[in-house]
Amino acid sequence: MTEYLWFLFSYLVGSIPNGYLIVKWVAGKDIRKIGREKLSGSNIIHNIGFLPGVVSGFFDIFKGILAVWGAYK
């Protein structure tokens, strides 16, 4: 039963658009309509700024690590 909860948790955490939320909070813009129109950290770095892009990339990496860690536990 615990495995299924981790699958659900990982899916829900992975579906959170960190890049969108960070840019909306910091710059008040929709990153999906700026630059390459992607939620990637590199798009955020090029169009919004270095720090928001790095924070977005960190959260994306952390989401992946969290999902893998939960699957192995």
Biopython code that builds the backbone (N, CA, C, O; Angstrom):
import numpy as np
from Bio.PDB.StructureBuilder import StructureBuilder

atoms = [
    (1, "MET", "N", (0.815, -1.196, 0.000)),
    (1, "MET", "CA", (0.000, 0.000, 0.000)),
    (1, "MET", "C", (0.864, 1.269, 0.000)),
    (1, "MET", "O", (0.525, 2.258, -0.649)),
    (2, "THR", "N", (1.968, 1.228, 0.724)),
    (2, "THR", "CA", (2.846, 2.388, 0.798)),
    (2, "THR", "C", (3.417, 2.744, -0.568)),
    (2, "THR", "O", (3.601, 3.921, -0.880)),
    (3, "GLU", "N", (3.702, 1.722, -1.391)),
    (3, "GLU", "CA", (4.250, 1.985, -2.723)),
    (3, "GLU", "C", (3.284, 2.805, -3.566)),
    (3, "GLU", "O", (3.691, 3.719, -4.282)),
    (4, "TYR", "N", (2.015, 2.473, -3.475)),
    (4, "TYR", "CA", (1.021, 3.194, -4.263)),
    (4, "TYR", "C", (0.894, 4.650, -3.809)),
    (4, "TYR", "O", (0.676, 5.549, -4.622)),
    (5, "LEU", "N", (1.034, 4.863, -2.516)),
    (5, "LEU", "CA", (0.993, 6.238, -2.022)),
    (5, "LEU", "C", (2.194, 7.037, -2.521)),
    (5, "LEU", "O", (2.069, 8.224, -2.821)),
    (6, "TRP", "N", (3.370, 6.381, -2.610)),
    (6, "TRP", "CA", (4.543, 7.069, -3.140)),
    (6, "TRP", "C", (4.369, 7.380, -4.620)),
    (6, "TRP", "O", (4.788, 8.439, -5.088)),
    (7, "PHE", "N", (3.750, 6.459, -5.361)),
    (7, "PHE", "CA", (3.490, 6.732, -6.777)),
    (7, "PHE", "C", (2.575, 7.946, -6.920)),
    (7, "PHE", "O", (2.827, 8.831, -7.737)),
    (8, "LEU", "N", (1.533, 7.977, -6.135)),
    (8, "LEU", "CA", (0.592, 9.092, -6.179)),
    (8, "LEU", "C", (1.275, 10.396, -5.751)),
    (8, "LEU", "O", (1.116, 11.429, -6.401)),
    (9, "PHE", "N", (2.030, 10.337, -4.661)),
    (9, "PHE", "CA", (2.743, 11.513, -4.172)),
    (9, "PHE", "C", (3.726, 12.028, -5.221)),
    (9, "PHE", "O", (3.794, 13.231, -5.475)),
    (10, "SER", "N", (4.484, 11.120, -5.826)),
    (10, "SER", "CA", (5.470, 11.511, -6.841)),
    (10, "SER", "C", (4.789, 12.148, -8.046)),
    (10, "SER", "O", (5.279, 13.135, -8.595)),
    (11, "TYR", "N", (3.669, 11.583, -8.450)),
    (11, "TYR", "CA", (2.923, 12.142, -9.577)),
    (11, "TYR", "C", (2.437, 13.554, -9.259)),
    (11, "TYR", "O", (2.561, 14.464, -10.078)),
    (12, "LEU", "N", (1.889, 13.722, -8.074)),
    (12, "LEU", "CA", (1.361, 15.030, -7.695)),
    (12, "LEU", "C", (2.470, 16.071, -7.551)),
    (12, "LEU", "O", (2.309, 17.211, -7.988)),
    (13, "VAL", "N", (3.585, 15.691, -6.947)),
    (13, "VAL", "CA", (4.702, 16.624, -6.797)),
    (13, "VAL", "C", (5.289, 16.967, -8.165)),
    (13, "VAL", "O", (5.645, 18.118, -8.415)),
    (14, "GLY", "N", (5.390, 15.983, -9.045)),
    (14, "GLY", "CA", (5.935, 16.216, -10.378)),
    (14, "GLY", "C", (5.050, 17.082, -11.251)),
    (14, "GLY", "O", (5.524, 17.693, -12.209)),
    (15, "SER", "N", (3.777, 17.138, -10.929)),
    (15, "SER", "CA", (2.860, 17.927, -11.760)),
    (15, "SER", "C", (2.820, 19.403, -11.363)),
    (15, "SER", "O", (2.151, 20.197, -12.025)),
    (16, "ILE", "N", (3.514, 19.778, -10.310)),
    (16, "ILE", "CA", (3.554, 21.183, -9.895)),
    (16, "ILE", "C", (4.499, 21.947, -10.828)),
    (16, "ILE", "O", (5.678, 21.603, -10.915)),
    (17, "PRO", "N", (4.009, 22.970, -11.523)),
    (17, "PRO", "CA", (4.866, 23.727, -12.448)),
    (17, "PRO", "C", (5.698, 24.782, -11.710)),
    (17, "PRO", "O", (5.329, 25.955, -11.656)),
    (18, "ASN", "N", (6.817, 24.348, -11.149)),
    (18, "ASN", "CA", (7.653, 25.250, -10.350)),
    (18, "ASN", "C", (8.072, 26.489, -11.119)),
    (18, "ASN", "O", (7.989, 27.602, -10.599)),
    (19, "GLY", "N", (8.520, 26.307, -12.346)),
    (19, "GLY", "CA", (8.985, 27.440, -13.138)),
    (19, "GLY", "C", (7.899, 28.482, -13.330)),
    (19, "GLY", "O", (8.153, 29.681, -13.211)),
    (20, "TYR", "N", (6.708, 28.034, -13.623)),
    (20, "TYR", "CA", (5.590, 28.951, -13.814)),
    (20, "TYR", "C", (5.300, 29.723, -12.527)),
    (20, "TYR", "O", (5.136, 30.943, -12.549)),
    (21, "LEU", "N", (5.239, 29.005, -11.415)),
    (21, "LEU", "CA", (4.911, 29.643, -10.142)),
    (21, "LEU", "C", (5.987, 30.627, -9.700)),
    (21, "LEU", "O", (5.673, 31.709, -9.202)),
    (22, "ILE", "N", (7.250, 30.262, -9.878)),
    (22, "ILE", "CA", (8.343, 31.146, -9.473)),
    (22, "ILE", "C", (8.339, 32.424, -10.309)),
    (22, "ILE", "O", (8.464, 33.522, -9.766)),
    (23, "VAL", "N", (8.197, 32.284, -11.625)),
    (23, "VAL", "CA", (8.204, 33.469, -12.496)),
    (23, "VAL", "C", (6.980, 34.338, -12.234)),
    (23, "VAL", "O", (7.085, 35.564, -12.228)),
    (24, "LYS", "N", (5.839, 33.729, -12.022)),
    (24, "LYS", "CA", (4.625, 34.496, -11.741)),
    (24, "LYS", "C", (4.792, 35.287, -10.449)),
    (24, "LYS", "O", (4.345, 36.430, -10.353)),
    (25, "TRP", "N", (5.432, 34.679, -9.462)),
    (25, "TRP", "CA", (5.633, 35.331, -8.169)),
    (25, "TRP", "C", (6.690, 36.434, -8.256)),
    (25, "TRP", "O", (6.508, 37.517, -7.700)),
    (26, "VAL", "N", (7.796, 36.155, -8.954)),
    (26, "VAL", "CA", (8.915, 37.103, -9.011)),
    (26, "VAL", "C", (8.646, 38.240, -10.000)),
    (26, "VAL", "O", (8.835, 39.411, -9.672)),
    (27, "ALA", "N", (8.206, 37.888, -11.210)),
    (27, "ALA", "CA", (8.098, 38.893, -12.272)),
    (27, "ALA", "C", (6.663, 39.217, -12.676)),
    (27, "ALA", "O", (6.423, 40.201, -13.376)),
    (28, "GLY", "N", (5.715, 38.402, -12.244)),
    (28, "GLY", "CA", (4.329, 38.646, -12.619)),
    (28, "GLY", "C", (4.028, 38.339, -14.073)),
    (28, "GLY", "O", (3.049, 38.844, -14.623)),
    (29, "LYS", "N", (4.866, 37.507, -14.713)),
    (29, "LYS", "CA", (4.694, 37.171, -16.125)),
    (29, "LYS", "C", (4.387, 35.689, -16.285)),
    (29, "LYS", "O", (4.576, 34.896, -15.362)),
    (30, "ASP", "N", (3.914, 35.333, -17.465)),
    (30, "ASP", "CA", (3.661, 33.935, -17.808)),
    (30, "ASP", "C", (4.825, 33.440, -18.656)),
    (30, "ASP", "O", (4.934, 33.805, -19.827)),
    (31, "ILE", "N", (5.687, 32.621, -18.087)),
    (31, "ILE", "CA", (6.897, 32.160, -18.773)),
    (31, "ILE", "C", (6.563, 31.307, -19.994)),
    (31, "ILE", "O", (7.398, 31.151, -20.884)),
    (32, "ARG", "N", (5.366, 30.761, -20.044)),
    (32, "ARG", "CA", (4.971, 29.945, -21.198)),
    (32, "ARG", "C", (4.766, 30.783, -22.452)),
    (32, "ARG", "O", (4.642, 30.237, -23.548)),
    (33, "LYS", "N", (4.728, 32.091, -22.302)),
    (33, "LYS", "CA", (4.532, 32.983, -23.449)),
    (33, "LYS", "C", (5.764, 33.840, -23.736)),
    (33, "LYS", "O", (5.706, 34.756, -24.556)),
    (34, "ILE", "N", (6.874, 33.546, -23.065)),
    (34, "ILE", "CA", (8.097, 34.336, -23.211)),
    (34, "ILE", "C", (9.211, 33.440, -23.732)),
    (34, "ILE", "O", (9.326, 32.284, -23.324)),
    (35, "GLY", "N", (10.025, 33.968, -24.626)),
    (35, "GLY", "CA", (11.208, 33.234, -25.099)),
    (35, "GLY", "C", (10.844, 31.969, -25.847)),
    (35, "GLY", "O", (10.101, 32.007, -26.828)),
    (36, "ARG", "N", (11.367, 30.853, -25.383)),
    (36, "ARG", "CA", (11.125, 29.561, -26.039)),
    (36, "ARG", "C", (9.812, 28.917, -25.622)),
    (36, "ARG", "O", (9.492, 27.809, -26.053)),
    (37, "GLU", "N", (9.059, 29.610, -24.788)),
    (37, "GLU", "CA", (7.737, 29.165, -24.340)),
    (37, "GLU", "C", (7.787, 27.821, -23.628)),
    (37, "GLU", "O", (6.896, 26.989, -23.801)),
    (38, "LYS", "N", (8.822, 27.610, -22.833)),
    (38, "LYS", "CA", (8.951, 26.386, -22.042)),
    (38, "LYS", "C", (9.157, 26.761, -20.585)),
    (38, "LYS", "O", (9.550, 27.885, -20.273)),
    (39, "LEU", "N", (8.891, 25.815, -19.699)),
    (39, "LEU", "CA", (9.042, 26.051, -18.270)),
    (39, "LEU", "C", (10.436, 25.707, -17.765)),
    (39, "LEU", "O", (10.635, 25.549, -16.561)),
    (40, "SER", "N", (11.389, 25.591, -18.657)),
    (40, "SER", "CA", (12.731, 25.149, -18.268)),
    (40, "SER", "C", (13.495, 26.240, -17.523)),
    (40, "SER", "O", (13.236, 27.433, -17.678)),
    (41, "GLY", "N", (14.438, 25.785, -16.716)),
    (41, "GLY", "CA", (15.282, 26.719, -15.987)),
    (41, "GLY", "C", (16.097, 27.601, -16.909)),
    (41, "GLY", "O", (16.315, 28.777, -16.617)),
    (42, "SER", "N", (16.554, 27.035, -18.033)),
    (42, "SER", "CA", (17.355, 27.839, -18.966)),
    (42, "SER", "C", (16.521, 28.944, -19.612)),
    (42, "SER", "O", (17.032, 30.041, -19.835)),
    (43, "ASN", "N", (15.271, 28.682, -19.911)),
    (43, "ASN", "CA", (14.401, 29.721, -20.457)),
    (43, "ASN", "C", (14.183, 30.825, -19.427)),
    (43, "ASN", "O", (14.147, 32.007, -19.769)),
    (44, "ILE", "N", (14.039, 30.435, -18.179)),
    (44, "ILE", "CA", (13.852, 31.429, -17.120)),
    (44, "ILE", "C", (15.121, 32.254, -16.941)),
    (44, "ILE", "O", (15.046, 33.471, -16.771)),
    (45, "ILE", "N", (16.288, 31.607, -16.978)),
    (45, "ILE", "CA", (17.555, 32.334, -16.848)),
    (45, "ILE", "C", (17.707, 33.353, -17.971)),
    (45, "ILE", "O", (18.107, 34.490, -17.718)),
    (46, "HIS", "N", (17.399, 32.971, -19.196)),
    (46, "HIS", "CA", (17.580, 33.859, -20.346)),
    (46, "HIS", "C", (16.586, 35.012, -20.371)),
    (46, "HIS", "O", (16.914, 36.097, -20.852)),
    (47, "ASN", "N", (15.385, 34.797, -19.863)),
    (47, "ASN", "CA", (14.344, 35.807, -20.031)),
    (47, "ASN", "C", (13.928, 36.534, -18.757)),
    (47, "ASN", "O", (13.393, 37.640, -18.834)),
    (48, "ILE", "N", (14.157, 35.946, -17.601)),
    (48, "ILE", "CA", (13.736, 36.575, -16.350)),
    (48, "ILE", "C", (14.934, 36.956, -15.490)),
    (48, "ILE", "O", (15.036, 38.089, -15.019)),
    (49, "GLY", "N", (15.841, 35.999, -15.287)),
    (49, "GLY", "CA", (17.007, 36.292, -14.462)),
    (49, "GLY", "C", (17.686, 35.018, -13.996)),
    (49, "GLY", "O", (17.116, 33.928, -14.054)),
    (50, "PHE", "N", (18.916, 35.179, -13.534)),
    (50, "PHE", "CA", (19.722, 34.026, -13.136)),
    (50, "PHE", "C", (19.152, 33.322, -11.907)),
    (50, "PHE", "O", (18.963, 32.106, -11.923)),
    (51, "LEU", "N", (18.880, 34.066, -10.856)),
    (51, "LEU", "CA", (18.430, 33.458, -9.606)),
    (51, "LEU", "C", (17.097, 32.718, -9.745)),
    (51, "LEU", "O", (17.006, 31.578, -9.289)),
    (52, "PRO", "N", (16.064, 33.302, -10.348)),
    (52, "PRO", "CA", (14.826, 32.536, -10.511)),
    (52, "PRO", "C", (15.018, 31.272, -11.353)),
    (52, "PRO", "O", (14.380, 30.252, -11.092)),
    (53, "GLY", "N", (15.886, 31.335, -12.351)),
    (53, "GLY", "CA", (16.150, 30.159, -13.181)),
    (53, "GLY", "C", (16.846, 29.054, -12.420)),
    (53, "GLY", "O", (16.507, 27.880, -12.565)),
    (54, "VAL", "N", (17.822, 29.430, -11.606)),
    (54, "VAL", "CA", (18.539, 28.433, -10.806)),
    (54, "VAL", "C", (17.612, 27.825, -9.756)),
    (54, "VAL", "O", (17.648, 26.616, -9.524)),
    (55, "VAL", "N", (16.798, 28.639, -9.130)),
    (55, "VAL", "CA", (15.853, 28.127, -8.130)),
    (55, "VAL", "C", (14.867, 27.169, -8.781)),
    (55, "VAL", "O", (14.563, 26.116, -8.221)),
    (56, "SER", "N", (14.369, 27.521, -9.949)),
    (56, "SER", "CA", (13.449, 26.642, -10.668)),
    (56, "SER", "C", (14.119, 25.323, -11.035)),
    (56, "SER", "O", (13.534, 24.254, -10.856)),
    (57, "GLY", "N", (15.338, 25.397, -11.544)),
    (57, "GLY", "CA", (16.073, 24.181, -11.877)),
    (57, "GLY", "C", (16.332, 23.321, -10.654)),
    (57, "GLY", "O", (16.221, 22.097, -10.720)),
    (58, "PHE", "N", (16.677, 23.955, -9.529)),
    (58, "PHE", "CA", (16.903, 23.215, -8.290)),
    (58, "PHE", "C", (15.645, 22.472, -7.866)),
    (58, "PHE", "O", (15.710, 21.296, -7.508)),
    (59, "PHE", "N", (14.499, 23.150, -7.902)),
    (59, "PHE", "CA", (13.261, 22.490, -7.507)),
    (59, "PHE", "C", (12.904, 21.341, -8.450)),
    (59, "PHE", "O", (12.391, 20.316, -8.001)),
    (60, "ASP", "N", (13.164, 21.496, -9.738)),
    (60, "ASP", "CA", (12.905, 20.408, -10.682)),
    (60, "ASP", "C", (13.787, 19.200, -10.381)),
    (60, "ASP", "O", (13.318, 18.062, -10.406)),
    (61, "ILE", "N", (15.050, 19.446, -10.101)),
    (61, "ILE", "CA", (15.959, 18.349, -9.756)),
    (61, "ILE", "C", (15.531, 17.709, -8.444)),
    (61, "ILE", "O", (15.537, 16.484, -8.320)),
    (62, "PHE", "N", (15.161, 18.527, -7.467)),
    (62, "PHE", "CA", (14.740, 18.011, -6.170)),
    (62, "PHE", "C", (13.490, 17.145, -6.292)),
    (62, "PHE", "O", (13.371, 16.130, -5.604)),
    (63, "LYS", "N", (12.557, 17.536, -7.162)),
    (63, "LYS", "CA", (11.359, 16.716, -7.362)),
    (63, "LYS", "C", (11.725, 15.331, -7.873)),
    (63, "LYS", "O", (11.160, 14.334, -7.424)),
    (64, "GLY", "N", (12.665, 15.262, -8.807)),
    (64, "GLY", "CA", (13.104, 13.971, -9.332)),
    (64, "GLY", "C", (13.807, 13.134, -8.286)),
    (64, "GLY", "O", (13.564, 11.932, -8.180)),
    (65, "ILE", "N", (14.682, 13.763, -7.509)),
    (65, "ILE", "CA", (15.387, 13.044, -6.447)),
    (65, "ILE", "C", (14.402, 12.528, -5.409)),
    (65, "ILE", "O", (14.531, 11.397, -4.942)),
    (66, "LEU", "N", (13.433, 13.335, -5.050)),
    (66, "LEU", "CA", (12.435, 12.931, -4.063)),
    (66, "LEU", "C", (11.632, 11.728, -4.542)),
    (66, "LEU", "O", (11.365, 10.813, -3.763)),
    (67, "ALA", "N", (11.251, 11.720, -5.801)),
    (67, "ALA", "CA", (10.484, 10.595, -6.344)),
    (67, "ALA", "C", (11.308, 9.312, -6.346)),
    (67, "ALA", "O", (10.802, 8.250, -5.983)),
    (68, "VAL", "N", (12.566, 9.401, -6.750)),
    (68, "VAL", "CA", (13.428, 8.214, -6.780)),
    (68, "VAL", "C", (13.719, 7.732, -5.369)),
    (68, "VAL", "O", (13.700, 6.529, -5.106)),
    (69, "TRP", "N", (13.986, 8.655, -4.469)),
    (69, "TRP", "CA", (14.252, 8.282, -3.081)),
    (69, "TRP", "C", (13.047, 7.563, -2.475)),
    (69, "TRP", "O", (13.203, 6.557, -1.783)),
    (70, "GLY", "N", (11.866, 8.074, -2.735)),
    (70, "GLY", "CA", (10.656, 7.438, -2.216)),
    (70, "GLY", "C", (10.416, 6.064, -2.807)),
    (70, "GLY", "O", (9.897, 5.179, -2.127)),
    (71, "ALA", "N", (10.782, 5.873, -4.054)),
    (71, "ALA", "CA", (10.594, 4.566, -4.692)),
    (71, "ALA", "C", (11.541, 3.523, -4.112)),
    (71, "ALA", "O", (11.181, 2.352, -3.998)),
    (72, "TYR", "N", (12.742, 3.938, -3.748)),
    (72, "TYR", "CA", (13.708, 2.998, -3.177)),
    (72, "TYR", "C", (13.460, 2.707, -1.707)),
    (72, "TYR", "O", (13.913, 1.683, -1.195)),
    (73, "LYS", "N", (12.762, 3.572, -1.035)),
    (73, "LYS", "CA", (12.553, 3.412, 0.400)),
    (73, "LYS", "C", (11.601, 2.318, 0.747)),
    (73, "LYS", "O", (11.338, 2.080, 1.925)),
]
sb = StructureBuilder()
sb.init_structure("model")
sb.init_model(0)
sb.init_chain("A")
sb.init_seg("    ")
for serial, (resi, resn, name, xyz) in enumerate(atoms, 1):
    if name == "N":
        sb.init_residue(resn, " ", resi, " ")
    sb.init_atom(name, np.array(xyz, "f"), 0.0, 1.0, " ", f" {name:<3s}", serial, name[0])
structure = sb.get_structure()
